[in-house]
Amino acid sequence: MSDPLIERLAALALDLVVDPPSGDDPVVQFATPTELVAAFEDSVGLAIGDDAPAHGPDDIVAAARTVVDHSVRTNHPRFMNQNFAGADPVAVVGDWLAAALNTATATFEIAPVFHLMEATLLTKLAHLAGYPVATPGGAAPDPLPPGLFCAGGSMATLYALQLARHRLQPDLVTVGAGPEPLAVFVSASGHYATGKSASLLGLGTDAVIAVEIDADGAMAPGALRAAVQVALEAGRTQLAVVATAGTTVTCAFDPLHEVADVAAEYDIWMHVDGCYGGSALFSADHRHRLAGVERSDSFVWNLHKMMGMTQQCTALLVRQPERLAACFSTGADYIFQPDKQFGEWDSGDRTFQCGRRVDALKLWLAWKAHGDAGFAARIDHAVAMADFARLLISASDDGFATIADTGFTNIVFAWVPPELRPLDLGSLSEADRSRLHRLAPRVKARMQSEGTALLGFQPVHGLNTFRLLVMNPTVGPHDVEAVLDHIARYSAEEWAQSA
């Protein structure tokens, strides 16, 4: 028997997928925390107090509409705030189907199809990365796939560093960490997950050594070699180098072959953070940016970023996947029984997590629906729209100045008032720099309050700058033009008011 409440909620969710916002539709109906609490008062209220009552279907649906009304529409083509956007509709429904099946990727017996899917996907991803795996496409994947799916890039980095530590100290699992100080190298523009992982693993953040970068944010290999030598002289054991393929702000790609040369010279575990830029591997025109990733020991790839999978969809690829069980297995005999059917497929004992959610189905369905060519087209379109933005910024009379540009899917730029054009960061007075620095947050607040667009800002070379990212395949030239027009208008108005 159908349930009208479930059908109404499902229809509300499906409408978000089949009829996404566009054009001048608001990206967000911005509200303060106080206003958000008040918005629920007409239905069920936000709080859940003692003796919380059950509410009727109409109130529940009204509350769900409030959620939708005041949520950021990340599938709007003018949402360029994060390095994810534009969830693939097939992936959304695939995630929904996986949730309805409500199982966990821990053992074959409770998730037989999903173990096969996960192994198939990991093999294909590893093949794209150049790892030594069997050519994908066979009838049955290997029950020991080259990695695992995990809950986000930070978790994957944590796993990778523990694998590196276990490689240095094979008795780590039983006797605990040795007393020697370790060193982890990451570029100065690398993700903060390295520092958090070092803290959680007990290495200490002092073990994380920031390596100098070039003007666009890529690691300088000469600086890496020098940093390794300094750490050696200080008595630190070299644990890992974390190279970045697509930094968060400028989308810089570290020179992976040169980093791999240093890692090989000093026998250091090489981990590649490709959470953002890993998907360039789908494109024949852009996979060169990750040349050398095939030499890494581990590689994290977020498919929920450029490929539009729903949150989360993170693959950690491991060159020697047998290391996973050696590092994480406990052999709990109440769940990983050696004498049950197809126990060799059980993946839960190769991870720190046991009951991982099913992240494979949405990716598998989307890949089957779009094919390799469709995935490549998504990357190529994103770069094409970013190229269009570059053209507008360079040819504009509105005072835009490029601050950093790696030629991929994003541009870091500033708006400059007429009296400071052309922008020369080195010659700015302290007063002008301070005033210009305060401009981007005010412009961002205007976008939020009016719902016209969402665009990130962050300090680069000491100045708050805008970061335009193209992730959504529905972004068109008119969207790029509209976002830049809003920035120019808001900037001019806010600059005048700040005088």
C-alpha positions as CSV (number, residue, x, y, z in Angstrom):
1,M,0.0,0.0,0.0
2,S,1.4,3.4,-1.0
3,D,2.1,6.0,1.7
4,P,0.9,9.5,0.6
5,L,3.5,11.2,2.8
6,I,6.4,9.2,1.3
7,E,5.1,9.9,-2.2
8,R,4.9,13.7,-1.5
9,L,8.4,13.8,-0.1
10,A,9.7,11.7,-2.9
11,A,8.1,14.0,-5.5
12,L,9.6,17.0,-3.8
13,A,13.1,15.4,-4.0
14,L,12.6,14.3,-7.6
15,D,11.6,17.8,-8.7
16,L,15.0,19.0,-7.6
17,V,16.6,16.5,-9.9
18,V,14.4,16.9,-13.0
19,D,13.8,20.6,-12.8
20,P,16.9,22.2,-11.5
21,P,17.2,26.0,-11.1
22,S,18.8,28.1,-13.8
23,G,19.2,31.7,-15.0
24,D,17.9,34.3,-12.6
25,D,16.4,31.7,-10.3
26,P,18.0,32.3,-6.8
27,V,21.0,30.3,-5.9
28,V,20.0,30.6,-2.3
29,Q,17.2,32.3,-0.4
30,F,19.6,33.6,2.3
31,A,18.4,33.8,5.9
32,T,20.1,34.3,9.2
33,P,20.1,31.5,11.8
34,T,17.3,33.3,13.7
35,E,15.2,33.6,10.5
36,L,15.8,30.0,9.7
37,V,14.5,28.9,13.1
38,A,11.4,31.1,12.6
39,A,10.8,29.7,9.2
40,F,10.0,26.3,10.7
41,E,7.5,27.7,13.2
42,D,4.6,27.4,10.8
43,S,5.0,23.7,10.4
44,V,6.9,21.5,12.9
45,G,9.4,23.8,14.6
46,L,13.1,23.2,14.3
47,A,13.7,22.0,17.9
48,I,13.1,18.5,19.1
49,G,12.3,18.7,22.8
50,D,11.2,16.3,25.5
51,D,8.1,14.2,24.6
52,A,8.4,15.3,21.0
53,P,5.0,14.8,19.3
54,A,4.4,13.1,15.9
55,H,3.3,15.6,13.3
56,G,0.8,15.2,10.4
57,P,1.7,14.7,6.8
58,D,0.9,18.3,5.8
59,D,3.2,19.7,8.4
60,I,6.0,17.3,7.5
61,V,5.8,18.2,3.8
62,A,5.7,21.9,4.7
63,A,8.8,21.5,6.8
64,A,10.5,19.7,3.9
65,R,9.6,22.6,1.6
66,T,11.2,25.0,4.1
67,V,14.4,22.9,4.0
68,V,14.4,23.1,0.2
69,D,13.5,26.8,0.1
70,H,16.4,27.8,2.3
71,S,19.0,25.4,1.1
72,V,21.8,26.4,-1.3
73,R,21.0,25.1,-4.8
74,T,24.4,23.6,-5.6
75,N,23.0,22.4,-8.9
76,H,22.4,26.0,-10.1
77,P,24.9,26.9,-12.8
78,R,25.7,30.1,-11.0
79,F,26.8,28.2,-7.9
80,M,30.6,28.4,-8.3
81,N,31.5,28.5,-4.6
82,Q,33.1,25.0,-4.1
83,N,35.0,22.5,-6.1
84,F,31.8,20.4,-6.4
85,A,28.5,21.4,-8.0
86,G,25.9,20.1,-10.4
87,A,25.1,16.6,-9.1
88,D,24.6,14.2,-11.9
89,P,20.9,13.2,-12.0
90,V,21.7,9.6,-12.5
91,A,24.0,9.6,-9.5
92,V,21.4,11.3,-7.4
93,V,18.8,8.6,-8.1
94,G,21.5,5.9,-7.8
95,D,22.3,7.2,-4.3
96,W,18.7,7.2,-3.5
97,L,18.4,3.5,-4.7
98,A,21.4,2.6,-2.6
99,A,19.9,4.2,0.5
100,A,16.6,2.4,-0.1
101,L,18.5,-1.0,-0.2
102,N,20.2,0.1,3.1
103,T,23.1,-2.2,3.3
104,A,26.8,-1.7,4.1
105,T,29.9,-2.5,2.1
106,A,31.5,-4.7,4.7
107,T,30.9,-8.3,3.7
108,F,30.0,-10.0,0.5
109,E,27.0,-11.8,2.2
110,I,25.2,-8.5,2.8
111,A,26.4,-6.6,-0.3
112,P,27.3,-9.1,-3.0
113,V,26.5,-6.9,-6.0
114,F,28.1,-3.8,-4.5
115,H,31.4,-5.7,-3.8
116,L,31.6,-6.6,-7.4
117,M,30.8,-3.0,-8.5
118,E,33.3,-1.5,-6.1
119,A,36.0,-3.8,-7.3
120,T,35.1,-3.1,-11.0
121,L,35.2,0.7,-10.4
122,L,38.5,0.7,-8.5
123,T,40.1,-1.4,-11.2
124,K,39.0,1.0,-13.9
125,L,40.1,4.1,-11.9
126,A,43.5,2.5,-11.2
127,H,43.8,1.6,-14.9
128,L,43.2,5.3,-15.7
129,A,45.9,6.3,-13.2
130,G,48.4,3.9,-14.8
131,Y,48.6,1.5,-11.8
132,P,49.6,-2.1,-12.6
133,V,46.2,-3.7,-12.8
134,A,44.5,-6.1,-15.2
135,T,42.9,-4.4,-18.1
136,P,39.4,-3.6,-17.0
137,G,36.4,-5.1,-18.8
138,G,36.8,-8.7,-17.8
139,A,33.7,-10.8,-16.7
140,A,34.8,-10.9,-13.1
141,P,36.9,-8.4,-11.1
142,D,39.6,-9.4,-8.6
143,P,38.3,-9.9,-5.1
144,L,41.4,-7.9,-3.9
145,P,40.8,-4.6,-5.7
146,P,43.5,-1.8,-5.9
147,G,42.0,0.3,-3.1
148,L,38.8,1.1,-1.4
149,F,36.0,3.7,-1.3
150,C,36.1,5.8,1.9
151,A,34.3,8.8,3.5
152,G,36.1,11.7,1.8
153,G,39.5,12.8,0.9
154,S,40.7,13.6,4.4
155,M,39.9,10.0,5.5
156,A,41.8,8.7,2.4
157,T,44.8,10.8,3.4
158,L,44.7,9.4,6.9
159,Y,44.6,5.9,5.5
160,A,47.5,6.6,3.2
161,L,49.7,8.0,5.9
162,Q,49.0,5.0,8.1
163,L,49.9,2.7,5.2
164,A,53.1,4.6,4.8
165,R,53.8,4.3,8.5
166,H,53.1,0.6,8.5
167,R,55.5,0.2,5.6
168,L,58.3,1.8,7.7
169,Q,57.4,-0.2,10.8
170,P,55.7,-3.6,10.0
171,D,55.1,-4.4,13.7
172,L,53.2,-1.1,14.1
173,V,49.9,-2.8,14.5
174,T,51.0,-4.9,17.5
175,V,53.7,-3.0,19.3
176,G,52.6,0.6,18.5
177,A,54.5,3.5,17.0
178,G,58.3,3.8,17.5
179,P,59.8,6.8,19.2
180,E,61.7,8.3,16.2
181,P,60.3,11.6,14.9
182,L,58.9,11.4,11.4
183,A,58.5,13.8,8.5
184,V,55.7,14.3,6.0
185,F,56.2,16.7,3.2
186,V,53.4,18.6,1.5
187,S,53.3,21.8,-0.6
188,A,52.5,25.1,1.2
189,S,49.2,25.2,-0.7
190,G,48.3,21.5,0.0
191,H,45.2,20.5,1.7
192,Y,44.9,20.8,5.5
193,A,44.0,17.1,5.7
194,T,47.7,16.3,5.9
195,G,48.1,18.3,9.1
196,K,44.9,16.9,10.6
197,S,46.0,13.3,9.8
198,A,49.4,13.8,11.3
199,S,47.7,15.1,14.5
200,L,45.3,12.2,14.7
201,L,48.0,9.6,14.0
202,G,50.1,11.0,16.8
203,L,52.8,12.2,14.5
204,G,52.2,15.8,15.6
205,T,51.8,18.7,13.2
206,D,55.5,19.6,13.7
207,A,56.1,16.5,11.5
208,V,54.4,18.2,8.6
209,I,56.8,20.2,6.5
210,A,55.4,22.8,4.1
211,V,57.4,22.8,0.9
212,E,57.8,26.1,-1.1
213,I,55.6,26.7,-4.1
214,D,55.7,28.6,-7.3
215,A,53.6,31.7,-8.0
216,D,50.6,29.6,-9.0
217,G,50.8,27.2,-6.0
218,A,52.6,24.2,-7.4
219,M,55.3,22.4,-5.3
220,A,58.9,23.3,-6.3
221,P,60.8,20.0,-6.6
222,G,64.1,21.6,-5.7
223,A,62.6,22.9,-2.5
224,L,61.3,19.4,-1.8
225,R,64.7,17.9,-2.1
226,A,66.2,20.6,0.2
227,A,63.4,20.1,2.7
228,V,64.0,16.4,2.8
229,Q,67.7,16.9,3.4
230,V,67.1,19.4,6.2
231,A,64.7,17.0,7.9
232,L,67.3,14.2,7.6
233,E,69.9,16.3,9.2
234,A,67.5,17.1,12.0
235,G,67.1,13.4,12.7
236,R,63.7,12.9,11.3
237,T,62.7,9.7,9.4
238,Q,61.1,10.4,6.0
239,L,57.5,9.0,6.1
240,A,55.7,10.4,3.1
241,V,55.4,13.1,0.5
242,V,51.9,14.3,-0.3
243,A,51.8,15.7,-3.9
244,T,48.7,17.6,-5.0
245,A,47.0,17.3,-8.3
246,G,44.7,20.3,-8.2
247,T,45.1,22.5,-5.1
248,T,42.0,23.9,-3.6
249,V,42.4,27.5,-4.4
250,T,44.5,27.8,-7.6
251,C,44.1,24.2,-8.9
252,A,47.9,23.9,-9.2
253,F,49.3,20.5,-10.2
254,D,52.5,19.5,-8.6
255,P,55.1,18.2,-11.1
256,L,54.5,14.5,-10.2
257,H,57.4,13.0,-12.1
258,E,59.9,15.3,-10.4
259,V,58.3,14.6,-7.0
260,A,58.4,10.9,-7.7
261,D,62.1,11.2,-8.5
262,V,62.7,12.7,-5.0
263,A,60.5,10.1,-3.4
264,A,62.4,7.3,-5.1
265,E,65.8,8.7,-4.3
266,Y,65.0,8.9,-0.5
267,D,62.7,5.8,-0.4
268,I,59.6,7.9,0.7
269,W,56.0,6.8,0.3
270,M,54.4,9.0,-2.4
271,H,50.8,9.9,-1.9
272,V,48.9,12.0,-4.5
273,D,46.0,14.1,-3.4
274,G,44.0,14.2,-6.6
275,C,40.7,14.9,-4.8
276,Y,40.1,17.9,-7.1
277,G,42.2,17.4,-10.2
278,G,42.2,13.6,-10.5
279,S,39.2,13.7,-12.9
280,A,41.4,15.3,-15.5
281,L,42.4,11.7,-16.2
282,F,39.1,11.2,-18.0
283,S,40.1,13.8,-20.6
284,A,42.6,13.0,-23.4
285,D,43.3,16.8,-23.5
286,H,44.0,17.2,-19.8
287,R,45.3,14.0,-18.4
288,H,48.8,15.1,-19.0
289,R,48.4,17.3,-15.9
290,L,48.8,14.1,-13.8
291,A,51.7,12.6,-15.6
292,G,53.7,10.7,-13.1
293,V,50.7,9.7,-10.9
294,E,51.4,6.1,-12.0
295,R,54.6,6.2,-9.9
296,S,52.8,7.0,-6.7
297,D,52.1,4.5,-3.9
298,S,48.6,5.8,-3.2
299,F,46.2,8.2,-4.8
300,V,43.0,9.7,-3.6
301,W,40.3,10.8,-6.1
302,N,37.0,12.5,-5.2
303,L,34.4,11.7,-7.8
304,H,31.9,13.9,-6.0
305,K,33.9,16.9,-7.1
306,M,34.3,17.4,-10.9
307,M,32.2,14.4,-11.8
308,G,29.1,15.4,-10.0
309,M,28.6,12.3,-7.9
310,T,26.6,13.0,-4.8
311,Q,28.5,13.5,-1.5
312,Q,30.6,11.4,-0.8
313,C,32.3,9.3,-3.5
314,T,36.0,9.0,-2.7
315,A,38.3,6.4,-4.1
316,L,41.6,5.6,-2.4
317,L,43.8,3.7,-4.9
318,V,46.7,1.7,-3.5
319,R,49.6,0.4,-5.7
320,Q,50.0,-2.6,-3.4
321,P,46.5,-3.3,-2.1
322,E,47.6,-6.3,0.0
323,R,49.0,-3.7,2.4
324,L,45.5,-2.7,3.4
325,A,44.7,-6.0,5.2
326,A,48.2,-6.1,6.8
327,C,47.6,-2.6,8.2
328,F,44.0,-2.7,9.2
329,S,42.8,-6.3,9.6
330,T,41.8,-7.7,13.0
331,G,40.1,-10.9,11.7
332,A,37.0,-10.6,13.9
333,D,35.6,-14.1,13.6
334,Y,32.0,-13.1,14.3
335,I,31.8,-11.3,10.9
336,F,34.9,-12.2,8.8
337,Q,34.6,-16.0,9.1
338,P,37.2,-17.8,7.0
339,D,34.9,-20.8,6.3
340,K,31.9,-19.0,4.9
341,Q,31.0,-18.6,1.2
342,F,33.0,-16.1,-0.8
343,G,34.7,-14.6,2.4
344,E,37.6,-13.6,0.3
345,W,35.5,-10.8,-1.1
346,D,34.8,-9.2,2.3
347,S,36.2,-5.7,2.3
348,G,35.4,-4.6,5.8
349,D,38.6,-6.0,7.3
350,R,40.8,-4.1,4.8
351,T,39.6,-0.7,6.2
352,F,39.3,1.1,9.5
353,Q,35.6,1.5,8.9
354,C,33.5,-1.6,8.9
355,G,30.0,-0.6,7.7
356,R,30.9,1.7,4.9
357,R,27.9,3.2,3.0
358,V,27.4,2.2,-0.6
359,D,29.1,4.8,-2.8
360,A,29.7,2.5,-5.8
361,L,26.2,2.2,-7.2
362,K,25.8,5.9,-8.2
363,L,29.1,6.0,-9.9
364,W,28.6,2.7,-11.7
365,L,25.2,3.8,-13.0
366,A,26.4,7.2,-14.1
367,W,29.4,5.7,-15.8
368,K,27.2,3.2,-17.6
369,A,24.8,6.0,-18.6
370,H,27.5,8.4,-19.9
371,G,30.4,6.2,-20.8
372,D,34.0,7.3,-21.0
373,A,33.2,9.8,-23.7
374,G,30.5,11.5,-21.5
375,F,32.8,11.7,-18.6
376,A,35.5,13.2,-20.8
377,A,33.0,15.7,-22.2
378,R,32.2,16.9,-18.7
379,I,35.8,17.8,-18.0
380,D,36.3,19.4,-21.4
381,H,33.2,21.5,-21.0
382,A,34.3,22.7,-17.6
383,V,37.7,23.8,-19.0
384,A,36.0,25.4,-22.0
385,M,33.8,27.6,-19.8
386,A,36.7,28.5,-17.6
387,D,38.6,29.5,-20.8
388,F,35.6,31.7,-21.7
389,A,35.8,33.3,-18.3
390,R,39.5,33.9,-18.8
391,L,38.8,35.6,-22.1
392,L,36.2,37.9,-20.6
393,I,38.4,38.8,-17.6
394,S,41.4,39.6,-19.8
395,A,39.4,41.6,-22.3
396,S,37.1,43.3,-19.8
397,D,36.9,47.1,-19.2
398,D,35.4,46.3,-15.8
399,G,38.7,46.2,-14.0
400,F,39.3,42.5,-13.4
401,A,42.9,41.4,-12.8
402,T,44.0,37.8,-12.9
403,I,46.0,36.9,-9.7
404,A,46.6,33.2,-10.4
405,D,45.7,30.9,-13.3
406,T,46.8,27.4,-13.9
407,G,44.7,27.0,-17.0
408,F,42.3,24.4,-15.7
409,T,38.8,24.8,-14.4
410,N,39.2,27.9,-12.2
411,I,40.5,31.4,-12.2
412,V,41.7,33.5,-9.2
413,F,41.1,37.2,-9.9
414,A,40.4,40.5,-8.3
415,W,38.3,43.5,-9.1
416,V,40.3,46.7,-9.2
417,P,38.9,50.3,-9.0
418,P,39.9,52.7,-11.8
419,E,42.4,54.6,-9.7
420,L,44.4,51.4,-8.9
421,R,44.5,50.0,-12.5
422,P,46.6,48.3,-13.7
423,L,47.0,46.4,-10.5
424,D,50.5,46.1,-9.0
425,L,50.3,44.2,-5.7
426,G,53.9,45.2,-4.8
427,S,53.2,49.0,-5.1
428,L,49.8,49.1,-3.2
429,S,49.8,51.3,-0.2
430,E,48.8,49.7,3.1
431,A,45.6,51.6,3.1
432,D,44.6,50.6,-0.5
433,R,45.6,47.0,0.1
434,S,43.5,46.9,3.3
435,R,40.5,48.5,1.6
436,L,40.8,46.2,-1.4
437,H,41.2,43.2,0.9
438,R,37.9,44.0,2.6
439,L,36.0,44.3,-0.7
440,A,35.6,40.6,-1.7
441,P,33.8,39.6,1.6
442,R,31.4,42.4,1.1
443,V,30.7,41.4,-2.5
444,K,30.2,37.8,-1.4
445,A,27.7,39.0,1.2
446,R,25.8,40.8,-1.5
447,M,25.6,37.7,-3.6
448,Q,24.3,35.7,-0.7
449,S,21.7,38.2,0.4
450,E,20.4,38.7,-3.2
451,G,20.8,35.1,-4.2
452,T,22.3,36.0,-7.6
453,A,25.3,33.8,-7.4
454,L,27.7,32.1,-5.0
455,L,31.4,32.5,-5.6
456,G,34.3,31.9,-3.1
457,F,36.9,34.3,-2.0
458,Q,40.3,33.6,-0.3
459,P,43.6,35.4,0.3
460,V,46.2,34.8,-2.4
461,H,49.5,36.7,-2.3
462,G,48.1,38.6,0.7
463,L,44.9,39.9,-1.0
464,N,41.4,38.5,-0.8
465,T,40.6,37.4,-4.3
466,F,37.6,35.8,-6.1
467,R,37.8,32.2,-7.2
468,L,35.6,31.2,-10.1
469,L,35.2,27.4,-10.5
470,V,33.3,25.6,-13.2
471,M,32.1,22.2,-12.0
472,N,28.5,22.1,-13.3
473,P,28.0,20.8,-16.9
474,T,25.0,23.1,-17.3
475,V,27.1,26.3,-17.0
476,G,26.9,28.2,-20.2
477,P,28.5,31.4,-21.5
478,H,25.5,33.5,-20.3
479,D,26.1,32.2,-16.7
480,V,29.8,33.2,-16.8
481,E,28.9,36.6,-18.1
482,A,26.2,37.1,-15.5
483,V,28.4,36.2,-12.6
484,L,31.2,38.5,-13.7
485,D,28.7,41.3,-14.3
486,H,27.4,40.9,-10.8
487,I,30.9,41.0,-9.4
488,A,31.8,44.1,-11.3
489,R,28.6,45.9,-10.3
490,Y,28.7,44.9,-6.6
491,S,32.4,45.7,-6.4
492,A,32.0,49.2,-7.8
493,E,29.2,49.9,-5.5
494,E,30.9,48.5,-2.4
495,W,34.1,50.3,-3.2
496,A,32.3,53.6,-3.5
497,Q,30.6,53.1,-0.2
498,S,33.8,52.2,1.5
499,A,35.5,55.5,0.6
